[in-house]
């Protein structure tokens, strides 16, 4: 596995990408069982401070892959 595929590198890349569109990626600081099983991230709008993705059944329900997919589908390139 290369460095660009490691979690910290992916987090930084996605954070930079999200900031361009006025979004912040939030990471769960105290994960519970559900978050540890999958997820741990949310997307929040910078201006309204509302969660736009990652709070479906519980807070921080999105994984990094989910966040990346959502950003690709919902932002203009």
Backbone bond lengths (Angstrom), bond angles and torsions (degrees), N, CA, C in turn:
res aa  C-N    CA-C-N  psi(-1)  N-CA   C-N-CA  omega(-1)  CA-C   N-CA-C  phi
1 X - - - 1.450 - - 1.532 108.26 -
2 X 1.307 116.02 133.26 1.458 120.23 179.81 1.523 110.59 -84.65
3 X 1.319 114.85 165.83 1.463 120.09 -178.49 1.518 111.98 -60.97
4 X 1.344 117.67 -36.67 1.461 119.95 -176.71 1.520 113.10 -66.80
5 X 1.333 118.02 -13.91 1.452 122.12 179.34 1.530 113.10 -97.28
6 X 1.322 118.01 -2.73 1.462 120.72 179.88 1.524 109.94 -77.33
7 X 1.309 115.83 152.72 1.461 122.21 -174.31 1.521 113.85 -54.65
8 X 1.331 121.39 -49.64 1.473 119.41 -179.93 1.522 113.12 -59.57
9 X 1.322 116.54 -38.67 1.465 119.68 179.72 1.523 110.83 -67.93
10 X 1.318 116.77 -40.80 1.469 120.84 178.83 1.528 109.44 -65.31
11 X 1.332 117.19 -42.20 1.468 120.93 177.87 1.522 110.79 -57.84
12 X 1.318 117.52 -48.46 1.465 120.97 -179.09 1.519 111.56 -62.09
13 X 1.326 116.88 -43.00 1.470 120.76 -179.63 1.520 110.87 -63.34
14 X 1.337 117.01 -44.46 1.460 120.32 -179.49 1.527 111.69 -69.44
15 X 1.324 117.81 -35.56 1.469 120.57 177.28 1.526 110.62 -62.60
16 X 1.332 116.63 -43.84 1.463 119.76 178.03 1.530 110.69 -62.89
17 X 1.304 116.65 -41.89 1.459 121.97 179.41 1.530 110.68 -62.92
18 X 1.332 116.85 -45.40 1.462 121.43 -178.23 1.526 111.76 -66.07
19 X 1.313 117.94 -38.72 1.461 122.03 -178.48 1.525 110.99 -60.58
20 X 1.320 117.05 -34.16 1.473 120.73 178.20 1.517 112.19 -58.93
21 X 1.328 117.23 -25.99 1.459 122.09 -177.22 1.526 112.30 -109.83
22 X 1.322 117.11 17.44 1.456 120.96 176.06 1.513 113.75 73.93
23 X 1.321 117.29 29.75 1.463 122.08 -179.82 1.518 109.69 -121.04
24 X 1.313 115.71 151.13 1.460 121.48 175.64 1.517 108.51 -121.49
25 X 1.324 115.82 137.77 1.461 120.69 173.78 1.514 107.01 -92.09
26 X 1.310 115.39 124.73 1.457 121.06 178.96 1.521 108.74 -107.25
27 X 1.329 116.43 139.50 1.458 122.33 -178.93 1.524 108.99 -114.82
28 X 1.311 116.29 136.85 1.464 121.50 -179.67 1.528 109.99 -67.08
29 X 1.325 116.95 127.50 1.455 121.40 -179.28 1.527 112.86 -87.29
30 X 1.347 116.36 -30.66 1.462 121.02 179.39 1.532 108.79 -127.63
31 X 1.331 117.01 79.53 1.464 119.81 -175.86 1.527 112.97 -68.93
32 X 1.333 115.34 142.61 1.460 120.86 173.73 1.531 108.14 -100.08
33 X 1.339 117.55 -171.82 1.467 121.24 -176.27 1.515 112.54 -59.63
34 X 1.332 117.48 -41.64 1.464 120.38 -178.97 1.518 111.25 -64.35
35 X 1.305 116.59 -43.67 1.465 121.10 -178.79 1.528 110.15 -67.17
36 X 1.320 117.42 -39.83 1.458 120.08 179.78 1.523 111.90 -66.70
37 X 1.331 117.05 -32.02 1.462 120.77 -179.95 1.530 110.59 -65.20
38 X 1.291 117.16 -41.62 1.470 122.83 176.55 1.516 107.37 -167.83
39 X 1.267 115.94 141.18 1.467 119.09 178.00 1.503 113.07 107.53
40 X 1.322 113.91 -153.85 1.447 120.47 -179.47 1.517 113.85 118.77
41 X 1.359 116.93 2.60 1.461 120.44 -176.78 1.525 111.47 -133.94
42 X 1.341 115.61 155.09 1.464 123.54 173.32 1.517 108.34 -141.45
43 X 1.319 115.73 157.00 1.465 122.07 172.66 1.517 108.74 -110.45
44 X 1.333 116.70 132.84 1.462 121.16 -179.45 1.518 109.38 -126.54
45 X 1.328 115.46 138.39 1.459 121.10 176.55 1.522 108.98 -71.07
46 X 1.323 116.33 132.27 1.462 121.93 -176.29 1.525 112.75 -65.29
47 X 1.327 117.49 -39.64 1.461 121.17 -174.91 1.520 112.63 -80.79
48 X 1.324 117.35 -47.28 1.464 120.58 -175.41 1.522 113.02 -89.55
49 X 1.337 116.63 -14.72 1.471 122.92 -177.48 1.528 112.58 62.38
50 X 1.321 117.23 20.55 1.467 121.40 177.67 1.522 109.81 -94.45
51 X 1.315 115.27 144.50 1.458 120.92 177.45 1.521 108.15 -74.11
52 X 1.327 116.74 126.34 1.459 120.70 -179.49 1.521 111.89 -102.43
53 X 1.331 117.67 -19.02 1.456 120.57 179.18 1.527 109.71 -160.55
54 X 1.318 115.73 141.67 1.458 120.50 175.48 1.503 114.98 105.38
55 X 1.331 117.17 16.63 1.465 120.07 177.66 1.527 110.94 -130.23
56 X 1.326 116.85 35.34 1.467 121.74 -174.98 1.534 112.09 -60.17
57 X 1.307 118.09 -68.23 1.462 121.13 -179.70 1.526 111.67 -100.11
58 X 1.297 116.02 -26.88 1.460 123.19 179.61 1.524 107.98 -156.97
59 X 1.313 116.76 163.15 1.463 120.56 -179.07 1.523 110.36 -66.43
60 X 1.308 116.27 147.20 1.465 124.13 178.89 1.529 111.92 60.39
61 X 1.323 116.22 43.39 1.462 120.38 -176.87 1.526 113.79 -88.41
62 X 1.326 118.99 -4.86 1.460 121.28 -177.11 1.529 111.45 -94.87
63 X 1.326 115.74 145.13 1.465 121.07 173.52 1.528 108.05 -92.99
64 X 1.309 116.96 172.45 1.465 120.03 177.18 1.523 110.99 -61.94
65 X 1.320 116.83 -36.63 1.468 120.44 178.03 1.527 110.62 -64.89
66 X 1.340 116.42 -39.82 1.467 120.67 177.33 1.526 110.83 -63.30
67 X 1.317 116.20 -43.67 1.466 121.46 179.62 1.529 109.81 -61.95
68 X 1.325 116.62 -45.78 1.462 120.38 -179.60 1.526 111.02 -61.65
69 X 1.319 116.96 -43.59 1.465 121.46 178.76 1.529 110.62 -62.71
70 X 1.331 117.64 -43.97 1.457 121.53 -179.03 1.529 110.33 -63.52
71 X 1.327 116.79 -43.61 1.462 120.68 179.64 1.528 111.14 -62.09
72 X 1.323 116.60 -43.08 1.477 119.57 179.09 1.518 112.11 -63.84
73 X 1.332 117.06 -38.11 1.469 120.81 -177.76 1.524 113.70 -79.20
74 X 1.337 117.38 -26.76 1.461 120.33 -170.71 1.519 115.81 -114.46
75 X 1.305 118.05 7.80 1.457 120.59 177.33 1.520 109.12 -127.09
76 X 1.310 115.15 150.79 1.464 120.48 177.63 1.520 108.67 -82.01
77 X 1.286 116.22 139.12 1.472 119.81 -179.08 1.485 111.00 -91.90
